[in-house]
């Protein structure tokens, strides 16, 4: 995918998050406490604004970055392995939850799960980059 197309899709995603957050707040949907924010809409607007900031900063950060086909191959392969780990992990969580219910709030569980996926992808990518 071209950089320009990827950037346009990213902008649309970020504006979509901000719009969804505004609509949720306007219609008062999701008004209970959600990961430290008063509403789900506020959280979505925060994610959208953070996305816009990242999209604006990325061209400055990636200006002199060298990308070759080997790195893209390793990234695609590590994404496939990470996705497989997500599926296996979800299955293991379902089995463990059936044996003994998980006693932490779902927001905390999801935060830990996202952190674990990001950490696993980073470690797998670095290991595969070193192996190739």
C-alpha positions as CSV (number, residue, x, y, z in Angstrom):
1,X,0.0,0.0,0.0
2,X,1.3,3.5,-0.8
3,X,2.3,5.9,1.9
4,X,-0.3,8.4,0.8
5,X,-3.1,5.9,0.8
6,X,-2.1,4.5,4.2
7,X,-2.0,8.0,5.6
8,X,-5.4,8.9,4.2
9,X,-6.9,5.7,5.8
10,X,-5.2,6.5,9.1
11,X,-6.7,10.0,9.0
12,X,-10.2,8.6,8.3
13,X,-9.8,6.1,11.1
14,X,-8.8,8.8,13.6
15,X,-11.6,11.2,12.5
16,X,-14.0,8.2,12.7
17,X,-13.0,7.6,16.3
18,X,-13.5,11.2,17.2
19,X,-16.9,11.2,15.5
20,X,-18.0,8.0,17.1
21,X,-16.9,9.4,20.5
22,X,-18.8,12.6,19.9
23,X,-21.9,10.7,18.9
24,X,-21.7,8.4,21.9
25,X,-21.4,11.4,24.2
26,X,-24.2,13.3,22.4
27,X,-26.7,10.4,22.8
28,X,-25.4,9.6,26.3
29,X,-24.4,6.0,25.5
30,X,-21.8,4.4,27.7
31,X,-21.9,6.8,30.6
32,X,-20.3,4.6,33.3
33,X,-16.7,4.6,34.4
34,X,-14.5,3.1,31.6
35,X,-10.7,2.8,32.2
36,X,-10.5,6.1,34.1
37,X,-12.7,8.1,31.7
38,X,-16.2,9.2,32.5
39,X,-17.7,7.9,29.3
40,X,-16.7,5.5,26.4
41,X,-17.2,8.4,24.0
42,X,-14.5,10.5,25.8
43,X,-12.2,7.5,25.5
44,X,-12.9,7.1,21.8
45,X,-12.2,10.9,21.3
46,X,-9.0,10.5,23.2
47,X,-7.9,7.6,21.0
48,X,-8.8,9.6,17.8
49,X,-6.8,12.6,18.9
50,X,-3.9,10.5,19.9
51,X,-4.1,8.8,16.5
52,X,-4.0,12.2,14.8
53,X,-0.9,13.2,16.8
54,X,0.8,10.0,15.8
55,X,-0.1,10.4,12.1
56,X,1.2,14.0,12.2
57,X,4.5,13.0,13.8
58,X,5.3,9.8,11.8
59,X,6.7,11.5,8.6
60,X,9.2,13.4,10.8
61,X,10.3,10.2,12.6
62,X,10.5,7.9,9.5
63,X,12.3,10.4,7.3
64,X,15.6,8.6,7.2
65,X,14.5,5.1,7.9
66,X,15.7,2.4,5.6
67,X,13.1,-0.3,4.7
68,X,14.1,-3.3,2.7
69,X,12.1,-6.4,1.6
70,X,13.8,-8.6,4.2
71,X,12.5,-6.4,7.0
72,X,9.0,-6.4,5.5
73,X,9.1,-10.2,5.2
74,X,10.2,-10.6,8.8
75,X,7.4,-8.2,9.9
76,X,4.7,-10.1,8.0
77,X,6.0,-13.4,9.4
78,X,6.1,-12.1,13.0
79,X,2.5,-10.7,12.6
80,X,1.3,-14.2,11.5
81,X,3.0,-15.8,14.5
82,X,1.6,-13.2,16.8
83,X,-1.9,-13.7,15.4
84,X,-1.5,-17.5,16.0
85,X,-0.5,-16.8,19.6
86,X,-3.5,-14.5,20.1
87,X,-5.8,-17.3,18.9
88,X,-4.1,-19.9,21.1
89,X,-4.1,-17.5,24.0
90,X,-7.8,-16.8,23.6
91,X,-8.5,-20.5,23.6
92,X,-6.4,-21.0,26.7
93,X,-8.2,-18.1,28.5
94,X,-11.6,-19.6,27.6
95,X,-10.5,-23.0,29.0
96,X,-9.0,-21.5,32.2
97,X,-12.1,-19.2,32.7
98,X,-14.3,-22.3,32.5
99,X,-12.2,-24.1,35.1
100,X,-11.7,-21.1,37.4
101,X,-13.4,-17.7,36.7
102,X,-11.1,-14.8,36.1
103,X,-11.6,-12.4,39.0
104,X,-10.2,-9.2,37.5
105,X,-12.3,-6.5,35.8
106,X,-12.6,-6.9,32.1
107,X,-11.0,-3.5,31.4
108,X,-7.9,-4.5,33.3
109,X,-7.8,-7.9,31.6
110,X,-8.1,-6.3,28.2
111,X,-5.3,-3.8,29.0
112,X,-3.0,-6.6,30.1
113,X,-4.0,-8.6,27.0
114,X,-3.1,-5.7,24.6
115,X,0.1,-5.1,26.4
116,X,1.0,-8.9,26.1
117,X,0.2,-8.9,22.4
118,X,2.4,-5.9,21.7
119,X,5.2,-7.2,23.8
120,X,5.0,-10.6,22.1
121,X,5.0,-9.1,18.6
122,X,8.1,-7.0,19.5
123,X,10.0,-9.9,20.9
124,X,9.1,-12.2,18.0
125,X,10.0,-9.5,15.5
126,X,13.4,-9.0,17.1
127,X,14.1,-12.7,17.4
128,X,13.2,-13.3,13.7
129,X,15.2,-10.3,12.6
130,X,18.3,-11.7,14.3
131,X,17.7,-15.2,12.9
132,X,17.5,-14.0,9.3
